[in-house]
Amino acid sequence: MNGRRIIRVLIIAQQEQQHCRRLLCFSTSPSYHVPTCIATLQSCAHNGNLSKGKELHSHLLKNAFFGSPLAITSLINMYSKCTLIDHSLRVFNYPTHLDKNVFAYNALIAGFVANALPQRGFALYKQMRYLGIVPDKFTFPCVIRACGDVMEDLEVKKIHGLLFKLGLELDVFVGSALVITYLKFGLVGDAYEVFEELPVRDVVLWNAMVNGYAQIGRFEEALVVFRRMGGNGVVPCTYTVTGVLSIFSVMGNFDCGRSVHGFVTKMGYESSVVVSNALIGMYGKCKCVSDALSVFEVMVERDIFSWNSIISVHELCGDHYGTLRLFDKMLLKGVQPDLVTVTAVLPACTHLAALIHGREIHGYMVANGLGKEEGHSDFDYVLLNNALMDMYAKCGNMRDARMVFDNMREKDVASWNIMITGYGMHGYGDEALDIFSRMCQAQIVPNEISFVGLLSACSHAGMVKEGLGFLSEMESKYGVSPSIEHYTCVIDMLCRAGKLMEAYEVVLTMPFKADPVGWRSLLAACRLHKDTDLAEIAANKVIELEPGHCGNYVLMSNVYGVFGRYEEVSAVRHTMKEQNVKKRPGCSWIELVNGVHVFITGDRTHPQTHSIYAGLNSLTAALQEHGYVPSVV
């Protein structure tokens, strides 16, 4: 046992000596250490591993290897990729870094441009030129992009001239940057000339042309280049596909978009999250919700953009219930909503009057600081707060709507309009007029929507005199010409006040041909105030203007029913059958703690149908005991 123990101790001692020799070699041999550090720093830059990168930085300083030009360039690149551009600048300006070569300048210029600091990147390029350091083919793509970001078209022309002097005018990467930037400036001829002169055109260059044309709205030219690309035997990559899909999204070209989807499947690009997101967006713009959902459901991996895309598609197509259902599913999957998600979901809460959902979203925003992140403009936050206000107002909660409004740092005209309209629709006429007065005092110029909300407020609050005053002053005092919508609000206001003949006079004398909405307001008022003669005139007009609108026939039938003229009721229903006009079933929804439940007339698809109808029948029986007679139309 003692012999074995001695041998074991000797082996351990030998291993420790070898380890010490390796450490000594590692700390004293630049030829061994620096390449390892550079490779590791490149890995840190790629993976965003800042802690490891800082550890290597410290090790280089400690062992006096910081003078290596390659190490300095790698450090600049690592800090830039980790979005610490000031650290990159400190490395660049370190006292021992006297030999600032083109590689260090390239790394820092690229860092400035990648971190959205194009002015500083271009200034560094000018400093580099002033010191006599000759740029290379890796310098120019970043510098050209910086010029594009700061809209320096003249500087791009100068750089293009320098490229000929340095013999770099035919480099494909430099050429791609020139094409993109020229197209960004709208210099289509210059971009096309650069493209045609390049002897080698890889997929990156073709993408530059396709996406460059698309970004300036030249969709037909973009598609011509795309087809020519295929004709030249260049296989489109995922970036090409996303660019072309964005074009078909804007154009609403479903057939071509579906063809690209077939190509995506053939090439195996459907595994790309970015491509799948683009497909969802394309189908959504073409109002093909089921196709968008099919793409979403087969995705193996989904990011926040995937969820935002499919949620936005449902909201865009008016499927508010589906929007909330997907949002709930997103939360169950543990995906955290962002500003885009919230802005898409809040309108669904508004349309469904889903106040519980809306409040929960507002609470989430406050708890997680949404609306305070960097990278979003004041305009984004105004839109978000407007959506919140609109949700609260449409759900009847003007107190919380006012709270959001008062806490807004910035307000646009839509913010004021939402409050005016919200107060108006709930009968708070004085508050609506007060908001309008404050809006004018804040020197916010009212627009057409402001006066629609204001006149609607006067209508709901019975403020006829004030409403007529606003109509007469709109153009002379505020510079807003009254439109058919404003006159329709005035007709509704007079009808609500029982002034049927004054409303009829406005219909006949206003400078526009009355639309069906105005005539329907008059017809509904005739039913309420039992004016059969005027009702028949209004009914004939609405049926003449919209013969296929079921609401017109229903209103007319109700008018006859009020007067007990049941033969005319039967005649109206007979006309509906002859004209093949069908009354759309009513739709109701109720928001409970476990979500929004949607019902249509006679619906028996709900899993708790038996209990629901039992409760409904019990309620109806109780009402009938107190003299209620159901109205059947």
Stockholm file with secondary structure:
# STOCKHOLM 1.0

chainA/1-633         MNGRRIIRVLIIAQQEQQHCRRLLCFSTSPSYHVPTCIATLQSCAHNGNLSKGKELHSHLLKNAFFGSPLAITSLINMYSKCTLIDHSLRVFNYPTHLDKNVFAYNALIAGFVANALPQRGFALYKQMRYLGIVPDKFTFPCVIRACGDVMEDLEVKKIHGLLFKLGLELDVFVGSALVITYLKFGLVGDAYEVFEELPVRDVVLWNAMVNGYAQIGRFEEALVVFRRMGGNGVVPCTYTVTGVLSIFSVMGNFDCGRSVHGFVTKMGYESSVVVSNALIGMYGKCKCVSDALSVFEVMVERDIFSWNSIISVHELCGDHYGTLRLFDKMLLKGVQPDLVTVTAVLPACTHLAALIHGREIHGYMVANGLGKEEGHSDFDYVLLNNALMDMYAKCGNMRDARMVFDNMREKDVASWNIMITGYGMHGYGDEALDIFSRMCQAQIVPNEISFVGLLSACSHAGMVKEGLGFLSEMESKYGVSPSIEHYTCVIDMLCRAGKLMEAYEVVLTMPFKADPVGWRSLLAACRLHKDTDLAEIAANKVIELEPGHCGNYVLMSNVYGVFGRYEEVSAVRHTMKEQNVKKRPGCSWIELVNGVHVFITGDRTHPQTHSIYAGLNSLTAALQEHGYVPSVV
#=GR chainA/1-633 SS CHHHHHHHHHHHHHHHHHHHHHHHHHHHCHHHHHHHHHHHHHHHHHHTCHHHHHHHHHHHHHTTCTTCHHHHHHHHHHHHHTTCHHHHHHHHTCTTCCCCCHHHHHHHHHHHHHTTCHHHHHHHHHHHHHTTCCCCTTHHHHHHHHHHHTTCHHHHHHHHHHHHHHTCTTCHHHHHHHHHHHHHTTCHHHHHHHHHHCSCCCHHHHHHHHHHHHHTTCHHHHHHHHHHHHHTTCCCCHHHHHHHHHHHHHHTCHHHHHHHHHHHHHHTGGGCHHHHHHHHHHHHHTTCHHHHHHHHHTCSSCCHHHHHHHHHHHHHTTCHHHHHHHHHHHHHTTCCCCHHHHHHHHHHHHHHTCHHHHHHHHHHHHHHTTTCCTTCCHHHHHHHHHHHHHHHHHTTCHHHHHHHHHHCSSCCHHHHHHHHHHHHHTTCHHHHHHHHHHHHHTTCCCCHHHHHHHHHHHHHHTCHHHHHHHHHHHHHHHCCCCCHHHHHHHHHHHHHTTCHHHHHHHHHHSSSCCCHHHHHHHHHHHHHHTCHHHHHHHHHHHHHHCTTCHHHHHHHHHHHHHTTCHHHHHHHHHHHHHTTCCCCCCEEEEEETTEEEEEETTCCCSTTHHHHHHHHHHHHHHHHHTTCCCCCC
#=GC SS_cons         CHHHHHHHHHHHHHHHHHHHHHHHHHHHCHHHHHHHHHHHHHHHHHHTCHHHHHHHHHHHHHTTCTTCHHHHHHHHHHHHHTTCHHHHHHHHTCTTCCCCCHHHHHHHHHHHHHTTCHHHHHHHHHHHHHTTCCCCTTHHHHHHHHHHHTTCHHHHHHHHHHHHHHTCTTCHHHHHHHHHHHHHTTCHHHHHHHHHHCSCCCHHHHHHHHHHHHHTTCHHHHHHHHHHHHHTTCCCCHHHHHHHHHHHHHHTCHHHHHHHHHHHHHHTGGGCHHHHHHHHHHHHHTTCHHHHHHHHHTCSSCCHHHHHHHHHHHHHTTCHHHHHHHHHHHHHTTCCCCHHHHHHHHHHHHHHTCHHHHHHHHHHHHHHTTTCCTTCCHHHHHHHHHHHHHHHHHTTCHHHHHHHHHHCSSCCHHHHHHHHHHHHHTTCHHHHHHHHHHHHHTTCCCCHHHHHHHHHHHHHHTCHHHHHHHHHHHHHHHCCCCCHHHHHHHHHHHHHTTCHHHHHHHHHHSSSCCCHHHHHHHHHHHHHHTCHHHHHHHHHHHHHHCTTCHHHHHHHHHHHHHTTCHHHHHHHHHHHHHTTCCCCCCEEEEEETTEEEEEETTCCCSTTHHHHHHHHHHHHHHHHHTTCCCCCC
//
